[in-house]
Amino acid sequence: MAVYTKTSVPSGAFTLPRECYMSGEIFARESQKIFGERWLLVGREEQLARPGEYFLANIGQESLIVLRGQDDRIRALFNVCRHRGTRICTESSGKFTGSIMCPYHAWTYGLDGRLMAARNMDGVPDFDKGNYPLKQAAVALWEGFVFINMAERPQSFEATHGALLERFGRWHIGDLRIAKTIVYDLGCNWKLIVQNYSECYHCPLVHPALDKLTPFDSGRNDLGEGPYLGGYMTMRTSGSRMSMSGKAHYPPIGEVSGEELDRVYYYAIFPNMLLSLEPDYVMVHRIEPLGVDRSTVTCQWLFDPKTIAMPGFDSADAVDFWDMTNRQDWHVCELSQLGISSRSYTPGPYANQEGLLYQFDRYYRSVME
C-alpha cells in the first residue's frame, strides 16, 4: 500500500544554476542523454485506431512516423529515407494506404518499414533491398499511452517504469478516450514546466480559482524521489470537482471510490509526461522541448467513452478550468525564463512546499553527470 507524506526540503537546497536554463550546450546534452535515451510519451493508441493511421513524433532534430501496421502492431519509424536521407512524411497525421513513399526518388516502404521498391536500383552492384529498411525506435504501450525510446539498446519499459505499471489501475486509463486536445507554445525551458507542475506554493497567488477548490498545502506524495514524482491533493469540500463550476457533472471513472473521490493525483513522469488523475477524468500534458527557451505542451482530457456518448455531454466545465489554469502557469513559467535570463540571477533557496522540485533537480543532475 502506498504511503503518503510531505516531501521535505533539506537544508541548503537551492534552485538549479542559470546555465541549466540558458546554455545551448547543456540543451544539446539533454537532447542526447535524456530525450535521446529515455522513454518518451508521444501519444495515445486511439490515435492509431486502424492500420495505416499515423502521427509524427518530433523530438529535437528527430522525426519519427508512429503508425499501426497491417499486422496491427504499432511501430516508430525514423522519418528518414534510406537512399539520401530525405524526410519522407511532412503531414503531422494521416493514413497510409499500404505503403510509405519518399517524395524525392520514390523509394517505397511497407508499413513495417521494409524497403519494397527502389526505382532504377536493379542494376546497382550488390544492392539488396533487404539491407535498407527504415530504421526504428523501440515502442512501449501502457494504459493506452504510446511511448518511444530512441536509444540503440534501451532498457525495457517494464524495467524502467515498474513503479508505475499497476499503480493507476483503478482509473482504467487504457479504456478512456480523448475528449479534447489543446496545444500550447511556451517561451521557456522544459524543466520550468515540470517544476511548476510539481508544487502548489504558487497556487494562492497564481491560481485563486484552483486554491478555492484544493488547499495549496494539502499535498501528500507517495513517489518522492527518482524519475517519478507526485501524489495527491485534497478537495476543500467533499463532492466538489476541478471544474469552472466546482460541481460534478460526470460519473466517476473506472473503480475510483471512497476517499479518492475527494482527491486529485498529480505525477511528473520523467522527462516529458505530467499525469493528473481526477475522480471523473484524466488530464495528461506532453512536453516537447523545441529549444533552450522554447517548448510546446500538448494537453489532453480523457473521459470514459460511455460518458462521452451520454446525451448532452460537454467537457467544457473541466477543460475551461484547466485551460485557464494552464495559461496562468505558462505565464509564470515564461516570467521565470525571463528572470533567469538576467545576468543578476543566482540560485535561490527552495521553500518547504517545494520538496519535489529539489528531488527533480537531484535526479536531473544524476542523469546529466
C-alpha positions in Angstrom: 0.0 0.0 0.0 1.3 3.5 -0.9 2.4 5.7 2.0 1.8 9.4 1.5 3.9 12.0 3.2 5.1 15.6 2.6 8.4 15.5 0.7 10.9 17.5 2.7 13.4 20.1 1.6 16.9 19.6 3.1 19.0 22.4 4.4 20.9 24.2 1.7 18.6 23.2 -1.2 18.9 25.7 -4.0 17.5 26.0 -7.5 19.5 25.0 -10.5 22.1 27.4 -11.9 21.3 29.8 -14.7 23.1 27.8 -17.4 20.7 24.8 -17.0 18.0 27.1 -18.5 20.2 29.1 -20.8 23.0 27.1 -22.2 22.7 25.7 -25.7 25.5 23.2 -24.8 23.5 21.8 -21.9 20.3 21.7 -24.0 22.3 19.6 -26.6 23.4 17.2 -23.8 19.8 16.9 -22.6 18.7 16.1 -26.2 21.2 13.3 -26.2 21.3 11.9 -22.7 17.6 12.4 -21.7 15.4 12.8 -24.8 17.6 10.5 -26.9 17.9 7.7 -24.4 14.7 7.7 -22.2 11.2 6.5 -22.8 9.1 9.4 -24.1 5.4 9.9 -24.2 4.3 10.6 -27.8 0.5 10.0 -28.0 -2.4 7.6 -27.4 -3.2 4.3 -29.1 -6.6 5.6 -30.1 -4.9 8.0 -32.5 -3.8 4.9 -34.4 -7.1 3.0 -34.4 -6.8 1.4 -37.8 -3.9 0.0 -39.9 -2.1 2.7 -41.8 -3.0 5.5 -39.4 0.0 7.5 -38.2 1.2 10.6 -36.4 4.6 12.3 -36.4 6.6 12.4 -33.2 9.1 15.2 -33.3 11.9 15.2 -30.7 14.6 17.8 -31.2 16.1 17.2 -34.6 14.5 13.8 -34.9 11.2 13.0 -36.6 9.5 9.6 -36.3 6.5 8.1 -38.0 4.4 6.4 -35.3 1.9 4.1 -37.1 -0.2 1.0 -36.9 0.9 -1.7 -39.4 -1.2 -4.2 -41.3 -0.3 -6.7 -38.6 -1.9 -4.3 -36.0 1.5 -3.7 -34.4 2.5 -0.1 -33.5 5.9 1.0 -34.7 8.0 4.1 -34.6 9.9 4.5 -37.9 12.6 7.2 -38.3 11.3 9.6 -40.9 14.5 9.3 -43.0 14.7 7.7 -46.4 17.5 5.2 -46.6 18.5 6.5 -50.0 19.7 10.0 -49.5 18.2 10.9 -46.1 15.2 12.8 -47.3 12.4 13.4 -44.7 9.6 11.3 -46.1 6.5 12.5 -44.3 5.6 16.1 -43.5 1.9 15.9 -42.6 1.5 15.7 -38.8 -1.0 12.9 -39.0 -3.0 10.9 -41.6 -3.3 7.4 -43.1 -1.1 5.5 -45.4 -2.8 3.3 -48.0 -0.5 0.3 -47.6 2.9 1.8 -48.2 5.1 4.8 -47.5 6.8 6.6 -50.5 9.7 9.0 -50.3 8.7 12.2 -52.3 12.2 12.6 -53.7 13.0 9.4 -55.7 10.0 7.2 -54.8 11.8 4.7 -52.7 8.8 2.9 -51.2 8.5 1.1 -47.8 5.9 -1.2 -46.2 4.1 -0.2 -43.0 6.6 -2.4 -41.2 9.5 -0.4 -42.5 10.9 -2.8 -45.1 12.0 -1.4 -48.4 9.5 -2.7 -51.0 10.7 -0.8 -54.1 13.7 1.3 -55.2 13.4 2.9 -58.6 16.2 2.1 -61.1 18.3 0.3 -58.5 18.1 -3.2 -60.1 21.4 -2.7 -61.9 23.4 -1.4 -58.9 26.0 -4.0 -57.9 25.4 -5.7 -54.6 22.3 -3.7 -53.9 19.8 -5.7 -51.7 16.5 -4.1 -50.7 16.6 -6.2 -47.5 19.6 -4.2 -46.2 17.7 -0.9 -46.3 14.6 -0.9 -44.2 13.6 2.3 -42.4 15.3 2.4 -39.0 13.1 2.0 -35.9 12.8 3.2 -32.4 11.6 1.0 -29.6 7.8 1.3 -28.7 6.0 0.6 -25.5 2.3 0.7 -24.7 1.0 1.4 -21.2 -2.6 2.4 -20.2 -3.4 3.4 -23.7 -0.3 5.7 -24.0 2.4 5.2 -26.7 6.0 5.7 -25.7 9.1 5.5 -27.8 12.8 5.2 -27.0 15.5 6.1 -29.5 18.4 4.5 -27.7 20.3 1.8 -29.6 19.8 -0.6 -26.7 17.1 0.7 -24.5 16.1 -0.8 -21.2 12.7 -2.3 -21.3 9.8 -0.1 -20.3 8.8 -2.7 -17.7 12.2 -2.4 -16.1 12.3 1.4 -16.0 8.6 2.1 -15.2 8.0 -0.8 -12.9 6.9 1.5 -10.1 4.0 2.8 -12.3 2.8 -0.2 -14.2 -0.1 -1.2 -11.8 -0.2 1.9 -9.8 -3.2 3.6 -11.5 -5.2 0.6 -12.4 -8.3 1.8 -10.6 -8.7 4.7 -13.1 -8.8 2.3 -16.1 -6.9 4.9 -18.1 -6.5 2.5 -21.0 -10.2 2.5 -21.6 -10.6 6.3 -21.6 -10.8 8.3 -24.8 -9.7 11.8 -25.8 -12.4 14.4 -25.5 -10.3 17.5 -26.1 -6.8 18.4 -27.1 -5.1 21.8 -26.8 -1.5 22.6 -27.9 0.4 25.4 -26.2 3.5 27.2 -27.4 5.7 28.4 -24.5 8.7 30.7 -24.3 10.5 28.8 -21.6 12.8 25.8 -20.9 11.1 22.4 -20.5 12.3 22.0 -16.9 10.5 25.0 -15.7 7.2 23.4 -16.8 7.9 20.2 -14.9 9.0 22.2 -11.8 5.9 24.4 -11.9 3.6 21.4 -12.1 5.3 19.8 -9.1 4.5 22.5 -6.5 1.5 24.4 -5.3 3.4 27.0 -3.3 2.4 29.4 -6.1 -1.3 28.4 -6.2 -2.9 31.1 -3.9 -1.3 33.9 -6.0 -1.4 32.4 -9.5 -4.5 30.2 -9.3 -7.1 31.7 -7.0 -9.9 29.6 -8.5 -7.9 26.4 -8.0 -6.9 27.3 -4.5 -10.6 27.7 -3.6 -11.1 24.0 -4.6 -7.9 22.5 -3.1 -5.8 23.9 -0.3 -2.3 24.7 -1.6 -0.7 22.9 1.4 -2.8 19.7 1.2 -0.3 17.8 -1.0 1.0 14.4 0.1 3.3 12.3 -2.0 3.8 8.6 -2.4 6.6 9.0 -5.1 9.0 11.4 -3.5 12.4 10.7 -5.2 13.7 9.4 -8.5 12.3 9.8 -12.0 8.6 9.7 -11.0 7.3 12.2 -8.5 3.9 13.1 -7.1 0.9 12.3 -5.0 -2.5 13.8 -4.2 -4.2 17.0 -3.1 -7.5 17.0 -1.2 -10.7 18.9 -2.2 -11.8 21.6 0.3 -15.4 20.4 0.0 -16.3 16.8 -0.3 -18.0 16.1 -3.6 -16.7 19.1 -5.4 -14.7 18.8 -8.6 -11.9 20.5 -10.5 -14.1 22.5 -12.9 -15.3 26.0 -13.6 -18.5 25.4 -11.6 -16.7 23.2 -8.9 -19.5 20.7 -9.4 -19.6 17.1 -10.5 -21.0 16.6 -14.0 -19.5 13.3 -14.9 -19.7 9.9 -13.2 -16.5 8.5 -11.6 -14.2 6.6 -13.9 -13.1 3.0 -13.5 -13.1 1.8 -9.9 -12.4 5.2 -8.3 -14.3 5.4 -5.0 -14.1 6.3 -1.3 -11.5 8.9 -0.4 -10.3 9.0 -4.0 -13.5 10.9 -4.9 -12.2 13.8 -2.9 -8.6 13.8 -4.2 -6.7 14.8 -7.3 -3.5 12.9 -8.0 -0.6 14.6 -9.9 2.5 12.8 -11.2 5.5 14.1 -13.1 6.9 11.1 -15.1 10.4 11.9 -16.3 11.1 13.5 -18.6 8.1 14.7 -20.6 4.8 13.4 -19.1 2.6 15.1 -16.5 -0.3 12.9 -15.4 -3.3 14.3 -13.5 -5.9 11.8 -12.2 -9.3 13.3 -11.3 -12.2 11.2 -10.0 -14.1 11.6 -13.2 -11.5 12.2 -15.9 -7.7 12.2 -16.6 -5.6 15.0 -17.9 -2.2 14.5 -19.4 0.4 17.0 -20.5 3.1 16.0 -23.0 6.1 18.3 -23.2 8.2 18.8 -26.3 11.4 20.8 -25.9 12.0 22.9 -29.0 15.0 24.9 -27.8 16.7 26.0 -24.6 14.0 28.7 -24.1 11.0 27.3 -26.1 8.7 24.3 -25.6 5.3 23.1 -26.7 2.8 21.3 -24.4 0.1 19.1 -25.7 -2.7 18.8 -23.1 -5.4 16.1 -23.5 -8.5 15.4 -21.4 -9.6 11.7 -21.3 -13.1 10.6 -20.4 -14.9 7.3 -20.2 -16.3 6.6 -23.7 -19.7 5.9 -22.1 -19.7 9.4 -20.5 -18.7 10.9 -23.9 -21.6 9.1 -25.5 -24.2 10.5 -23.0 -26.7 12.9 -24.4 -25.6 16.5 -23.9 -22.0 15.6 -22.8 -19.9 18.6 -22.7 -16.3 18.6 -21.4 -16.1 22.4 -21.3 -16.6 22.7 -17.5 -13.4 20.7 -16.9 -11.5 21.8 -20.0 -12.1 25.5 -19.5 -11.0 25.3 -15.9 -7.7 23.7 -16.7 -7.2 25.7 -19.8 -7.4 28.8 -17.6 -5.1 27.2 -15.1 -2.6 26.1 -17.8 -2.4 29.6 -19.2 -1.8 31.0 -15.7 1.1 28.5 -15.3 2.6 29.2 -18.7 2.6 32.9 -18.0 4.7 32.5 -14.8 6.9 29.9 -16.4 7.7 32.4 -19.1 8.3 35.1 -16.5 10.7 32.7 -14.8 12.6 32.2 -18.1 12.9 35.9 -18.5 14.2 36.4 -14.9 16.7 33.6 -15.1 18.0 35.1 -18.3 19.2 38.1 -16.4 22.9 38.3 -15.5 21.8 39.1 -12.0 20.2 35.7 -11.4 21.7 33.3 -8.9 20.1 30.2 -7.5 17.7 30.8 -4.7 16.6 28.6 -1.7 13.7 26.2 -2.0 10.7 26.6 0.3 9.2 23.8 2.4 6.4 23.3 -0.2 9.0 22.6 -3.0 10.3 19.2 -2.0 9.5 17.6 -5.3 11.4 20.3 -7.1 14.6 19.5 -5.1 14.1 15.8 -5.9 13.6 16.6 -9.6 16.8 18.6 -9.7 18.6 15.9 -7.8 17.5 13.2 -10.3 18.2 15.6 -13.3 21.8 16.2 -12.1 22.4 12.4 -11.8 21.2 11.8 -15.3 23.3 14.6 -16.7 26.6 13.5 -15.0 
